[in-house]
């Protein structure tokens, strides 16, 4: 019998499923995209992450990892599907739990008494309780009675580019709807986690993950706001931060073109949606970071007329990954293309342009883009750009959002 069924084989679900499989557990991975299922069953991967290809290949070859389009019976179910937000008519960002609900309801035909259902997806407070309600509602619709189901939330804390290391070595939080669920979830993650596993209730676990990312968002917003202030006052923000950080109790982060990814750019809105009157600082930080791409665009427009060729160095949401989710760099490149600029995209971690840029931009190597560009916009501090110097630009205007080019 399958030991663990993981629903969602993306940036979180696939590493999690694979590491359980390499620890001897029989794992069924579920994804609604047939191409993803086919790719994994061939022992290959559809996302970029160091060493993940080796782990998946080993898991599949061992016979412990198999992928399918629908869940099957298992002892434990892990939900690791996306939790995006939607923008309402009034401009409010509200959680979209459609993927979580669909995953939860899909379990009703296959769950058995005593199964553990773990929500890994980063979610608004109360979502684990909703998972329980959705499963129970679907069981009732099917006329099934399944006693003793256990529910817990165990958010991931891993960084793209270091997922496999951090999956094992980072502390974890597990929060069950009952003490028994917490104990079962803790024992589950002890299969591979070498760090401490802290037990709490589900709501605290849900808010803990949101709090961690909101904390980071606020600190990034401070740096991004400083950069905009410095642009107005004619001050070098990188020099300013370097000097301010000499204070023994000051550690300002580095500004950028905005904030992207599926965590920091999304999770604070879940708190704001749940407690809007009490979340004034978190809302402001989100608004500052969301406004930064417009500031970068204004700097580009001020130095290059429409129709000019702009070398956009980097499209992903952070350095050295292929993840384009909520990427401010991609948003900037897409807007430039929409305004009639000729976008020369340099993104060493992808092989094809994202759909929004197909037919509206070119994906080029760095030397070609630099040779053809009339302005260079450094948007992501990829290792591939580390050797680039101002002298290499031939006097062309530069908008460096990462302070990388000296």
N, C-alpha and C positions, 0 to 999 in steps of 0.2 A: 504493500500500500504506500501511496505517496505520503511522505512525512510533512512536506511544506508545499503549499501552493502560493505562488507570488503573482499577484495581479498587477500588471504594468511592468514592462521590461525596458524602461528608459534609463536615465542617468542614475537613479537610485535602485530601482527594482532589479536591473540586470546584475550589477555588482553584488547585491544582497543575495539574490538567488544563486549566483555562481559560488559565492564563498560558503554558503550553506552546503552546496553540493560537494565542494572539495573537502568539506569536513565530514563527509560520509552520509549526509542526509539525501533521501530521494526527493527531488524537487521538480515540481511542474511549474514552469513559467508560462504566464498567460498574457497575450497581447492581442489587441483588436486589429492590428495591422498585419495582414498575411505576410508581407515581405519581411517584417521583423521576425516573425515565427520561423520562416524558412531560413533566414540568415543564421539565426542562433542554432537551429538544428543541424546546420552544416559546420558548427563550431566556429563561426565567425561573428563579428560584431558590427553594429550599425551606427555606433557612436565612437568618438575618439576619447580615449582615456589611457594613460600609460599603463602597460602590462595587463589591461583588461582582456585583450585578445588571448593572451596566454592562459589566463584564469578560465575564461569561457571555454576555450578549446579543451583544457584539462577536465573541466566539469562535464562537458558533453561526451568526451571520449571515455570517461569513467562509467558512463551510463546513468549517472545520478542526476543529470539535468536534461530535461526535455521540454520543448515549448509547444504550445497549442493555442487555439483561438478561444477556447472555453475552459472554465475551471472544472476540475474533477474532484472526487473525494480526497480528503487529506486530513491530517490531524490538526494542522495549523494553517491558517490563511493570513497572508500579509497583503494589505492593500497599499500599493505604491504608485498611484495614478496622479495625474496633474490636478492642481487646485488653483486655477487662474482666477482673475477677477473680471467683472464686466463693468462697463461704464454706463450708469443709468442716465435717463433723460435729464436729470437734474445735475449731472456731472459727478455724482457720488460713485466711488468705486465699491462694488459689492462682491462678496465671494461667490464664485460659481462652483457649486459642489456637485454638478451634474455627473462628472466622471466618478466621483466617490459613490454617489447614489447608485449609479449603474453597476459599479463593481460590487457593492454590497448586495444589491438585489440579485445579482447573478449567482450568488453563493447559495441562495435558498434551496435550489434543487439538489445540492450535493452535501450540505453540512450534515453532521451527525452529532449525537449527544456528546457533550463534553469538549467539543472543538473549541480552539482558541482563535479568535479573529483579531488581528492586530492592524491598526491603522498607522501606517508610517507617513503617509502624505501630510505635509505641513498644512494645518487646518485651523479654522476659527474655533474659539472655545465652544464646546458643546457638540462638536462634530462626532466624537466617538459615541455619544448618546444617540445621535441621529443615525449612525451606522446600525446600532442595535435596533432602533425603531424601524429602519428600512428593511432589515433582514426579517424581523418579526412580522412586518406587514406582508412581505412577499411569501413567507411561510404560511401565513393565514390564507392568503389568496390561493395557494397551492393545496391547502387542506392538510399541511404537514404539521406534526407536533414534534419538536426537537428540544428536549430539555437540556439544561445545564450548559448552554453556550456562554463562553467567556469573551469579554471584550477589553481591549487595552489600546493605549496610544504609546508609540515609541518613535519619536521623531529622530530623523538622521541628523548628523552634525558633520557632514563631510564636504570637502572643498574640491571642486573640479580640478583635475590635474594631480590631486593627491588622494583620490577616493579610496583606493585599496589600503593604503597605509592608515588613513584616518578612520576607515570603517572598523579596523581592528583596534587601533590604539586610542581612540577618543573615548572619553567618558560618555555614558548614555543615560537617558532618563526613561523610565517606564512608568506609565500611569494607567492602572486598571480601573474599571468601573466597580470592581470588587477586590478585596485583598487576595482572593484566590487567583483572579485574572492577573494581578500584578506579579504574584509569585511565579505563575506559569510563564509570563512574558520575560521575567528576569532570567529564568532558567533557559529559555530559548536563546537569548542573546549571549548567554555565557558560553554557548557553543563555539563562538569565535572571538568575542570581545575580551581583550586582555586588560582593559581599563576598568574603572569602577562603574557599576550600574546602580543608579539611584532610583529608589522606589517612591512614588507619590501617587496622587489620584489623577484621573484622566484630564480633568480641566486644568490642573496646574501644569501637567506635562504639555498640554496644548499651548498654554499661554507662555510657558518657558521658552519654547522654540520661537514663538513670535517675538518675545521680548529680546532674545539674543540678536535677532536680525534687525529689530527696530533700534536697538542700541547702536549697532554698526551704522545704520542709515543716518541717525542723528549726527554721529561723528563725521561721517562723510559729508553731510550737508554743511557742517561748519567749515570744512576745508573748501568745498565748492563755493560757498558764499564768500569766503575770503578771496578766492581767485577772482570772482566777479568784482569785488571791491577793489582789488589790486589793479585789475584792468582799467577801471575807471580813474584810479588815482595815479596810474603810471608807476606802479611798484612791481618788482619781480616777486611773484608769490612764492616761488621755490626758495629764493633767498630769505624771504620773510619767515617761512615755516622753518627753514633750517636754523635760523637764529632763535626764533621763539622756542623751538624744541630744546635749546640749550638750558632752559629753565628745568630744574630737577623734577618738577611736578607737572610739566606740560608735555603732551605727546600728540601733536596735531597730525592727522593723516594727510595723505597726498590727494590733491584734487584730481578730477578727471572730466570726461565729457558728459557725465551723468552717472546713473546707477542702473545696472542691468541684472540679468539672471532671473531665475524663477523664485528667488528667496527674498533678498533685500529689497528689490523693487516692488514686491507684491505683499509680503507678510505684514508690514505695518498697516496697510489698509484694512486688514482683517480686524486689528485692534480698533482702528478709527471707526469702522463700521459698527462694532459692538458697543463702543462707548464714545460717541462723537463729541459730547460736551466735555469729556475729561481728557481727550487726546489732542489738545491744541498743539503741543510741541511736536508730537509725532506727525500730525497733519502738515505742519509748517515745514518740517524736514523733508517730507515727501514732495511738497510743492517746490522747495528749493532744488532738490535733485532732479525732479521732472522738468524744471525750467532750464537746466544747464545746457541741454542740446540746443535750445533756441539761442542761447548766448554764444555758443560755438558757431552756429550758423551765421549769426550777425557778424562775427569776426571774419568769417570767410567772405561774406558778401561785401564787406568793407574793403577787401583787398583784391577781389577778383570779380570782373563783370560777368553777367549771365552769359552762358555759352562757353565760358572758360573751362579748360581741362583741370580737374581737381584730383590729385592722387590721394585717395582715402586709405591710409595705412591702418588696416585692421577693421574687421566687421564684428567680431565676436564680443561678448559682453565683458570678458576679462582676458588677461594675457594667457597665451599658449594653450587655449582650448578651442574647440570647434562649436561651442554652444552659442547660438545666436538669440536665445530667448530674452526678450525685453532689452535687447542690446541698444544702448544709446548711440553707439558707433553706426550700427545698421540704420537706425532712425535718421541720423544725420546724412548718411550717404543716400538714403531713399528720398529724403526731402530735397537734397541737391539735384538729384536726377529729375524730380518732379518740377523743379524750377528752371530746368533747361540747361543745367551745367552738365558737362561731359565727365562722368564719374569713372575714374580709373581705380578700381578696387584691388587692393593687395591684401589678401587674407591667406596666409600659408597653411592654415588648418582646414580648409575646405577645398573641394575639387570642382564645385559648380556654384554659380551664383544662387542665392535664395530667390524664391519666386518673385518677390517684390522688385527685384533688380534685373530679372531676365529681360533682355531686349532694351534695357534702359541704362546699362553700365557694362563695363568690360572687366573681367577678372584677369589680372596680369601679374607677372613677376615684378619684383621691386625695381630692378634696373630699367625695365621697359616703362614702367609707370613714371619713374623719376625723369626719364628722358623726355616723355611726352607731356608731362604736367606743366601747368602754368602756376599752380599753387599746390603746396604739400600740406596735408592735414594729418598729423599723427594722432590717431584716435585710440589705439590700443598699444600697450607697451610689450609687444611680442619680443621674444628673444631674437627673432629674425631681424629685428630692426635695431638691435643694441649697438651695432658698429656704425650706424649712420651718424654723420656729422654735418653741421651746417655747410661746410666746404663742399660736401657732396651734392648740394642742391643747386649749385651754379647761380647763386644769388636770387633764386625764386622765393617768393613769400612763403612763410611757414606759420602754421597754426599748430602749436604743439600742446595738446591737452594733457600730456603726462610729464612734461618737463624732461623728456628723454634725450632730445637732440641738443648737443652742446656745440 
